[in-house]
C-alpha cells in the first residue's frame, strides 16, 4: 500500500523541486485572486462593494464614478513581483475582460475613487471606453475555466480594484469589487 502512494508523492515533490508545479486553482469562482508564482501561493483580494453614480457630460458622454469605503485596502501586495491574478470562470462564461475592469483608485476622504468615461447615453463598458484610472490587462486561458490576468503596465504604489461589471451587488447602484494595495 505504501509503495502505491510513494510514486505519486515522489512525482509531485520532484516537479515542485524542479519548478514545474502546476498553477494552483482558486477554490472560488468569479473572483480575481493574486498568485505569487515564486512562493506558489494564492492571496484573496478584499471583497467589497463599489457604489457608483452616473453623470452626463454633454450630449453623449457619461461619467461613472466608483467609490469604495476606506482609504486603503487591508490586502497589500509588493510589485514588481513574480505574480499575476487568476480567476475561475465557467466554461461558457466568456473571458475575464467581459467580466472585470481593473482601476487604479484615487484615495479621497477615506474612500477609493475611480472614474470611467463612456461615449454612449446608456452606460455600457466596451473596449472603446476611455477611463480615468483604468488599467489595461491581457488574459491567458490556462485551462477550461481558469484564466490568468496580466496587467499591461507596472502597478506602481497605490490602491487598485477590479469591478465585476456583469451583475449588481446587494445594494442598488453598487457592484462587487475586489481591492488590493501596492506597496
WOKA-V887008 format. One record per backbone hydrogen bond with DSSP energy under -0.5 kcal/mol. NH is the residue of the N-H (numbers start at 0). CO is the residue of the C=O. E is the energy in kcal/mol with one decimal. If there is no record, write none. Layout:
NH	CO	E
NH	CO	E
This chain:
4	0	-1.2
5	1	-1.9
6	2	-1.3
7	3	-0.7
8	4	-1.8
9	5	-2.7
10	6	-2.4
11	7	-2.3
12	8	-2.5
13	9	-2.6
14	10	-2.1
15	11	-2.4
16	12	-2.3
17	13	-1.7
18	15	-1.2
19	14	-3.6
20	14	-0.5
25	23	-0.6
29	87	-3.1
32	85	-2.6
33	42	-2.3
34	83	-3.4
35	33	-0.5
35	40	-2.6
36	34	-0.8
36	81	-3.0
37	81	-0.7
39	35	-1.4
40	35	-1.7
42	33	-2.7
44	31	-0.6
45	178	-2.6
46	44	-0.6
47	45	-0.6
47	176	-2.7
49	174	-3.1
50	48	-0.6
50	66	-2.3
51	172	-2.5
52	64	-1.6
54	62	-2.1
56	60	-3.1
60	56	-1.2
61	117	-3.1
62	54	-3.3
63	61	-0.5
63	115	-3.3
64	52	-2.4
64	62	-0.5
65	113	-3.1
66	50	-2.8
67	111	-2.3
69	109	-2.2
75	73	-0.7
76	180	-3.0
82	80	-1.1
83	34	-1.9
84	148	-2.2
85	32	-3.2
86	146	-2.1
87	27	-0.5
88	144	-2.8
92	89	-2.1
97	94	-1.9
98	94	-0.5
98	95	-1.6
99	95	-3.2
100	162	-1.5
101	134	-0.5
102	160	-2.8
103	132	-3.2
104	102	-0.6
104	158	-2.9
105	112	-3.2
106	104	-0.6
107	110	-2.9
110	107	-0.7
111	67	-2.3
112	105	-2.1
112	110	-0.5
113	65	-1.9
114	131	-1.2
115	63	-2.9
116	129	-1.7
117	61	-3.1
117	115	-0.5
122	120	-0.7
125	123	-0.7
128	125	-1.6
129	116	-1.7
130	128	-0.6
132	130	-0.5
133	130	-1.0
134	101	-3.3
135	133	-0.6
137	149	-2.8
139	147	-2.0
141	139	-0.5
141	145	-2.8
142	145	-1.4
146	86	-2.6
147	139	-2.9
148	84	-3.6
149	137	-2.9
149	147	-0.5
150	148	-0.6
151	135	-2.7
152	135	-0.5
155	153	-1.0
157	181	-1.9
158	104	-0.6
159	179	-2.9
160	102	-2.0
161	177	-2.4
162	100	-2.3
163	175	-2.6
164	98	-3.0
164	162	-0.9
165	98	-0.5
168	173	-2.2
173	170	-0.8
174	49	-2.1
175	166	-0.7
176	47	-2.7
177	161	-2.3
178	45	-2.6
179	159	-2.3
180	74	-2.7
181	157	-3.1
182	76	-2.7
